[in-house]
Amino acid sequence: MEGFSEILDLDDVSLVSSFDSMDLIDEEMDWPTRCLDAIKLGDKVDLPRSFKGPSRIIVCGMGGSAIGGDYLKFWLLNKLKVPVIVSRDYVLPAFVGEEDLVICVSASGNTEETLSAFYEGVKRGCRILAITSNGFLESFCEELDVPLVLIPKPKQPRFALPYLFFPMPVVLEKVDLLSRDWRKEAEEAAEILKKNRDYYMVKTPIEKNLAKKIALEVYERIPLVYGFRHYAPVAKRIKCEFNENSKVLAVNDVFPEINHNTIVGFEAKDSLTKIFTTILLRDHDEPLEIKTRIETTKRVAIEEKAGSLIEVFGEGESLLARMFSATFVGDFASIYLGILYEKDPATIITIDKLKKELKEKVGTQEKIKEAVKKLKR
C-alpha cells in the first residue's frame, strides 16, 4: 500500500494505548468473562408466569443495543417457533399486543427511541422486560414493577454486546421457548473468544495479528462487509464498529441478495471500485448454493474490481461461537483502524452533538418521564 511505512506503528504498544483513552481494547479483551457473567445476570431475573408462551419476541433498541436482537433472530432462525422482530424506532409495530414479549434494550437506559417504545408497550399491556445499566429505563422499570436485567455500566454501549445479548436467550428459556442446550453454545463461544484474544491484543505483532492486518488493509479505503444468513447481523455489527470506532463510512450487505443488485455496481470504473476493501464473512460449513455464490462473486466482480479482499471465517462448532468469533476480530480491527487514523475509538462527537440538540429541541425523555408518572397513578 502506498505510504504504508509512514503510517502509525500498530506494534508500538505505548503509542497505540495513547489513543485509546477509555482502554476499550481492554474492554474487548474481557468479553469471554462477560459472556458467562451476562448469563448469570439473566438467571437472576424473575418473570411472571403470564410471560410464558409469547406469540412473538420484539426487541426494541438502537445502535449497539439493538444489534443483539439481530443476533438472536438469525442465530435462532431455524430453531425458534415464534418470530423475533427487531424494532429500531420510537413506535412499536401496530400488530404488537398483549400476547407478545417486548424486550427493551438500552445500555445507557436513556435512549429516547427505546424509552418511547417501552412506554407504548406498557400502555398496550405487552409482556415487557428491559435490559439496561442505568438511566430512565431502570427507574421506569422500578416505578412500574417491570422485570429488569441490570447490567454493569459500560464505558461505551457498543462494547457491552455480551451483556446486552446473553440475557435474552436466558429469558427465552424462562418463557419455555428455548431449551437449556443453548448454554453449551455460549460456553463454546466464550472459550473461543478467550483463545483468540491473545491473537488480537496490542502486544501481538502484525504478522500474527489478523485484526491489525485487516485494519491496515482497510486503511484509506471504504470497507464493504458482506455476510450470509447468521453472518448478516455480524456484517452489520462490523460496519457499525467501523463507523463508531474508526470514524469512517462503511457498508454492509448480505448474500444472496447482493447477487441480485449490488454485484452490478462492480461494473463501475476502477476509480470508483478501487477505493473499497471487501470483507467476506465466511463459514467452513457453507451450504453449496451459498458457497458457489460467494466464490463466483469473488471471481467475476470483487477480485477484479475491488481495491482488496479479505476473508474472515467464523470458528467453532456452534453457530453462536462462529458469530461471536467473527464479531470479535471485527471489533478489534475497527479499534486499530481508528488508531491508524489517530482517532480515539471511544469518542462519538457527532452523535453527542445530535443528542444534545434533540434534548434541547424535543425533550422526549422528560416527556416520557411525565407520561410514566401518570401511568403509575
C-alpha positions as CSV (number, residue, x, y, z in Angstrom):
1,M,0.0,0.0,0.0
2,E,1.3,3.4,-0.9
3,G,2.6,5.3,2.1
4,F,2.4,2.1,4.2
5,S,5.7,2.7,6.0
6,E,4.6,6.2,7.0
7,I,1.5,5.4,9.0
8,L,1.3,4.8,12.7
9,D,3.0,1.6,14.0
10,L,0.3,-0.7,15.5
11,D,3.0,-2.7,17.2
12,D,4.1,0.3,19.3
13,V,2.1,-0.6,22.5
14,S,2.6,2.7,24.2
15,L,1.6,4.7,21.1
16,V,-1.5,2.6,20.4
17,S,-2.5,3.0,24.1
18,S,-2.1,6.7,24.0
19,F,-5.1,7.0,21.5
20,D,-7.3,4.6,23.5
21,S,-8.5,7.0,26.2
22,M,-11.0,4.6,27.8
23,D,-8.9,1.4,27.4
24,L,-11.5,0.0,25.0
25,I,-9.1,-2.7,23.9
26,D,-9.1,-4.0,27.5
27,E,-12.9,-3.8,27.4
28,E,-12.9,-6.1,24.4
29,M,-10.4,-8.4,26.0
30,D,-12.8,-9.0,28.8
31,W,-15.6,-10.4,26.5
32,P,-15.1,-14.1,27.3
33,T,-15.8,-13.4,31.0
34,R,-18.7,-11.1,30.3
35,C,-20.5,-13.6,28.1
36,L,-20.8,-16.0,31.0
37,D,-21.4,-13.2,33.6
38,A,-24.3,-12.0,31.5
39,I,-26.0,-15.4,31.6
40,K,-25.8,-15.3,35.4
41,L,-27.5,-11.9,35.4
42,G,-30.3,-13.2,33.2
43,D,-30.7,-16.2,35.6
44,K,-31.4,-13.7,38.4
45,V,-34.5,-12.1,36.8
46,D,-37.9,-13.3,38.0
47,L,-40.6,-13.4,35.3
48,P,-44.3,-13.7,35.9
49,R,-46.0,-16.9,34.9
50,S,-48.0,-14.9,32.4
51,F,-44.9,-14.3,30.3
52,K,-44.7,-17.9,29.3
53,G,-45.5,-18.8,25.6
54,P,-45.5,-15.4,23.9
55,S,-46.6,-15.2,20.3
56,R,-43.7,-13.0,19.2
57,I,-40.5,-11.6,20.5
58,I,-40.0,-7.9,19.9
59,V,-36.5,-6.5,20.7
60,C,-36.5,-2.7,20.9
61,G,-33.3,-0.8,20.8
62,M,-30.9,1.4,18.8
63,G,-27.3,1.0,17.6
64,G,-25.1,-1.2,19.7
65,S,-28.1,-2.0,22.0
66,A,-30.3,-3.3,19.1
67,I,-27.8,-5.5,17.3
68,G,-28.1,-8.2,20.0
69,G,-31.7,-8.6,18.7
70,D,-30.4,-9.2,15.2
71,Y,-28.0,-11.8,16.6
72,L,-30.9,-13.5,18.4
73,K,-33.1,-13.5,15.3
74,F,-30.5,-15.1,13.0
75,W,-29.0,-17.4,15.5
76,L,-32.4,-19.0,16.2
77,L,-33.8,-18.7,12.7
78,N,-34.1,-22.5,12.3
79,K,-34.8,-23.2,16.0
80,L,-37.4,-20.8,17.3
81,K,-41.1,-21.4,16.5
82,V,-42.1,-17.8,17.1
83,P,-40.7,-14.8,15.2
84,V,-38.1,-12.4,16.5
85,I,-38.6,-8.9,15.3
86,V,-36.1,-6.1,15.9
87,S,-37.7,-2.6,16.2
88,R,-35.4,0.4,15.8
89,D,-37.9,3.3,16.2
90,Y,-39.9,5.4,18.6
91,V,-43.0,3.4,17.9
92,L,-43.9,-0.3,18.1
93,P,-45.4,-2.1,15.0
94,A,-49.2,-1.9,15.1
95,F,-49.6,-5.7,15.5
96,V,-47.7,-5.8,18.8
97,G,-50.0,-6.6,21.7
98,E,-50.7,-8.4,24.9
99,E,-49.5,-11.8,23.7
100,D,-46.1,-10.5,22.7
101,L,-42.9,-10.3,24.7
102,V,-41.2,-6.9,24.3
103,I,-37.6,-6.7,25.3
104,C,-36.4,-3.1,25.6
105,V,-32.6,-2.9,25.4
106,S,-30.6,0.3,26.2
107,A,-27.1,0.1,27.6
108,S,-27.3,3.6,29.0
109,G,-31.0,3.5,29.9
110,N,-31.5,6.9,28.2
111,T,-32.1,6.0,24.5
112,E,-35.1,8.0,23.7
113,E,-36.4,5.8,20.9
114,T,-36.3,2.8,23.3
115,L,-37.9,4.7,26.1
116,S,-40.8,5.7,23.8
117,A,-41.2,2.0,22.7
118,F,-41.1,0.9,26.3
119,Y,-43.9,3.4,27.2
120,E,-46.0,2.3,24.3
121,G,-45.5,-1.4,25.2
122,V,-46.6,-0.8,28.8
123,K,-49.7,1.1,27.5
124,R,-50.7,-1.8,25.3
125,G,-50.3,-4.3,28.1
126,C,-47.5,-6.2,26.5
127,R,-45.3,-8.6,28.4
128,I,-42.4,-6.3,28.8
129,L,-38.8,-6.7,30.1
130,A,-35.8,-4.4,30.0
131,I,-32.0,-4.8,29.8
132,T,-30.1,-1.8,30.9
133,S,-27.4,-0.5,33.2
134,N,-28.9,2.7,34.5
135,G,-30.9,5.8,33.5
136,F,-34.5,6.4,32.8
137,L,-35.2,2.9,31.8
138,E,-34.1,1.5,35.1
139,S,-36.2,4.0,37.0
140,F,-39.3,3.3,34.8
141,C,-39.0,-0.4,35.5
142,E,-38.8,0.2,39.2
143,E,-41.8,2.6,39.2
144,L,-44.0,0.3,37.1
145,D,-42.7,-3.1,38.5
146,V,-41.4,-4.2,35.2
147,P,-38.8,-7.1,35.2
148,L,-35.3,-5.8,34.6
149,V,-31.9,-7.3,33.9
150,L,-29.5,-4.8,35.3
151,I,-26.0,-4.9,33.7
152,P,-22.8,-3.2,34.7
153,K,-22.5,0.4,33.3
154,P,-20.3,0.1,30.1
155,K,-17.7,2.6,29.1
156,Q,-19.4,2.7,25.7
157,P,-22.7,0.9,24.9
158,R,-21.3,-0.8,21.8
159,F,-18.7,-2.7,23.9
160,A,-21.5,-4.1,26.1
161,L,-22.7,-6.6,23.5
162,P,-22.2,-9.7,25.7
163,Y,-24.2,-8.2,28.5
164,L,-26.9,-7.0,26.1
165,F,-27.2,-10.3,24.2
166,F,-26.8,-13.2,26.5
167,P,-29.6,-12.4,29.0
168,M,-32.1,-12.7,26.1
169,P,-31.7,-16.4,25.4
170,V,-32.0,-16.9,29.2
171,V,-35.3,-15.1,29.1
172,L,-36.5,-17.2,26.1
173,E,-35.5,-20.3,28.2
174,K,-37.6,-19.0,31.1
175,V,-40.7,-18.5,28.9
176,D,-40.4,-22.0,27.5
177,L,-39.2,-21.1,24.0
178,L,-35.7,-22.4,24.3
179,S,-34.1,-25.5,25.9
180,R,-31.1,-25.2,28.2
181,D,-28.9,-26.8,25.4
182,W,-28.1,-23.3,24.1
183,R,-25.8,-22.8,27.1
184,K,-23.3,-25.2,25.6
185,E,-23.1,-22.9,22.6
186,A,-22.5,-19.9,24.9
187,E,-19.7,-21.8,26.7
188,E,-18.0,-22.7,23.4
189,A,-18.3,-19.0,22.2
190,A,-16.6,-17.8,25.5
191,E,-13.8,-20.4,25.1
192,I,-13.1,-19.4,21.5
193,L,-13.0,-15.7,22.4
194,K,-10.7,-16.5,25.3
195,K,-8.3,-18.3,22.9
196,N,-8.5,-15.7,20.2
197,R,-8.0,-12.6,22.3
198,D,-4.3,-13.4,22.6
199,Y,-4.0,-13.2,18.8
200,Y,-5.6,-9.7,18.7
201,M,-4.1,-8.0,21.7
202,V,-1.8,-5.0,21.2
203,K,1.3,-6.9,22.1
204,T,0.7,-9.5,19.3
205,P,2.7,-8.3,16.2
206,I,1.1,-7.5,12.9
207,E,2.3,-10.7,11.2
208,K,0.4,-12.8,13.7
209,N,-2.5,-10.4,14.3
210,L,-5.4,-10.7,11.9
211,A,-7.2,-7.7,13.4
212,K,-4.2,-5.5,12.7
213,K,-3.9,-6.9,9.2
214,I,-7.5,-6.1,8.5
215,A,-7.1,-2.5,9.8
216,L,-4.0,-2.0,7.6
217,E,-5.8,-3.4,4.5
218,V,-8.8,-1.2,5.1
219,Y,-6.8,1.9,5.8
220,E,-7.6,4.7,3.3
221,R,-10.3,2.6,1.7
222,I,-14.0,2.1,2.4
223,P,-14.9,-1.3,3.9
224,L,-17.7,-3.4,2.3
225,V,-18.7,-6.1,4.8
226,Y,-20.7,-9.0,3.3
227,G,-22.2,-12.0,5.2
228,F,-24.8,-14.6,4.7
229,R,-27.6,-15.8,7.0
230,H,-26.2,-15.9,10.5
231,Y,-23.4,-13.6,9.5
232,A,-25.8,-10.9,8.3
233,P,-26.0,-9.3,11.7
234,V,-22.3,-9.7,12.2
235,A,-21.7,-7.8,9.0
236,K,-23.9,-5.0,10.2
237,R,-22.2,-5.0,13.6
238,I,-18.7,-4.7,12.0
239,K,-20.0,-2.0,9.7
240,C,-21.2,0.0,12.7
241,E,-18.0,-0.6,14.6
242,F,-16.0,0.9,11.7
243,N,-18.4,3.9,11.8
244,E,-18.1,4.5,15.6
245,N,-14.6,3.3,16.5
246,S,-12.8,4.1,13.2
247,K,-14.8,7.2,12.2
248,V,-15.2,6.1,8.6
249,L,-18.0,5.3,6.3
250,A,-18.7,1.6,5.7
251,V,-21.3,-0.6,4.0
252,N,-22.8,-3.9,4.9
253,D,-24.8,-6.3,2.8
254,V,-25.9,-9.9,2.6
255,F,-25.8,-13.0,0.3
256,P,-27.7,-14.0,-1.7
257,E,-29.4,-10.6,-2.0
258,I,-26.3,-8.8,-3.3
259,N,-26.2,-11.1,-6.3
260,H,-29.5,-9.5,-7.4
261,N,-28.3,-5.9,-7.3
262,T,-25.1,-4.9,-5.6
263,I,-22.8,-7.1,-7.7
264,V,-23.7,-4.9,-10.8
265,G,-22.1,-1.9,-9.0
266,F,-18.7,-3.5,-9.6
267,E,-19.1,-2.7,-13.2
268,A,-18.3,0.9,-12.4
269,K,-15.0,2.4,-13.4
270,D,-11.9,1.4,-11.4
271,S,-11.5,4.9,-9.9
272,L,-14.8,4.2,-8.0
273,T,-14.4,0.5,-7.2
274,K,-10.7,0.5,-6.1
275,I,-11.5,2.7,-3.1
276,F,-13.2,-0.3,-1.4
277,T,-11.9,-3.2,0.6
278,T,-14.4,-6.1,0.6
279,I,-14.6,-8.2,3.8
280,L,-16.3,-11.5,3.3
281,L,-17.6,-13.3,6.4
282,R,-17.2,-17.0,5.6
283,D,-18.1,-20.3,7.2
284,H,-16.3,-23.7,6.8
285,D,-19.7,-25.3,6.6
286,E,-21.3,-23.2,3.9
287,P,-24.3,-24.6,2.0
288,L,-23.3,-25.4,-1.6
289,E,-25.5,-22.8,-3.1
290,I,-24.1,-20.1,-0.8
291,K,-20.5,-21.2,-1.2
292,T,-20.9,-21.2,-5.0
293,R,-22.4,-17.7,-5.0
294,I,-19.6,-16.3,-2.8
295,E,-16.8,-17.9,-4.9
296,T,-18.4,-16.8,-8.2
297,T,-18.9,-13.3,-6.9
298,K,-15.3,-13.1,-5.8
299,R,-14.2,-14.2,-9.3
300,V,-16.4,-12.2,-11.6
301,A,-16.6,-9.0,-9.6
302,I,-14.6,-8.5,-6.3
303,E,-11.1,-9.8,-7.2
304,E,-11.0,-8.0,-10.5
305,K,-12.6,-4.7,-9.4
306,A,-12.3,-4.0,-5.7
307,G,-9.2,-2.5,-4.1
308,S,-8.6,-5.5,-2.0
309,L,-10.3,-8.5,-0.5
310,I,-10.3,-10.1,3.0
311,E,-12.0,-13.3,4.1
312,V,-12.8,-13.9,7.8
313,F,-14.0,-17.4,8.8
314,G,-16.1,-18.0,11.9
315,E,-14.7,-20.5,14.3
316,G,-16.4,-23.2,16.3
317,E,-18.9,-26.0,16.0
318,S,-21.9,-23.9,17.0
319,L,-23.5,-21.0,15.2
320,L,-23.2,-18.8,18.3
321,A,-19.5,-19.4,18.6
322,R,-18.9,-18.7,14.9
323,M,-21.0,-15.5,15.0
324,F,-19.1,-14.1,18.1
325,S,-15.7,-15.2,16.9
326,A,-16.2,-13.2,13.6
327,T,-17.6,-10.3,15.6
328,F,-14.5,-10.3,17.9
329,V,-11.9,-9.9,15.2
330,G,-14.1,-7.2,13.5
331,D,-14.3,-5.2,16.7
332,F,-10.6,-5.3,17.3
333,A,-9.9,-4.3,13.6
334,S,-12.2,-1.3,13.9
335,I,-10.3,-0.1,17.0
336,Y,-7.0,-0.5,15.3
337,L,-8.3,1.3,12.2
338,G,-9.4,4.3,14.3
339,I,-5.9,4.4,15.9
340,L,-4.3,4.3,12.4
341,Y,-6.3,7.5,11.7
342,E,-5.0,8.8,15.0
343,K,-8.6,8.9,16.4
344,D,-9.7,8.0,19.9
345,P,-12.0,4.9,19.3
346,A,-14.1,6.0,22.4
347,T,-15.3,9.3,21.1
348,I,-18.6,9.8,19.1
349,I,-18.6,13.5,18.8
350,T,-21.3,13.8,16.1
351,I,-23.7,11.5,18.0
352,D,-23.2,13.5,21.1
353,K,-23.9,16.8,19.3
354,L,-27.1,15.3,17.8
355,K,-28.3,14.0,21.2
356,K,-27.7,17.4,22.8
357,E,-29.7,19.2,20.2
358,L,-32.6,16.7,20.3
359,K,-32.7,17.0,24.1
360,E,-32.9,20.8,23.8
361,K,-35.4,21.0,20.9
362,V,-37.6,17.9,21.6
363,G,-37.1,16.7,25.2
364,T,-38.5,13.2,24.5
365,Q,-37.0,11.7,27.7
366,E,-38.6,14.2,30.0
367,K,-42.0,13.9,28.2
368,I,-41.9,10.1,28.7
369,K,-40.9,10.6,32.3
370,E,-44.1,12.6,32.9
371,A,-46.2,10.2,31.0
372,V,-44.9,7.3,33.1
373,K,-45.8,9.1,36.2
374,K,-49.4,9.3,35.0
375,L,-49.4,5.6,34.2
376,K,-48.3,4.9,37.7
377,R,-51.3,6.7,39.2
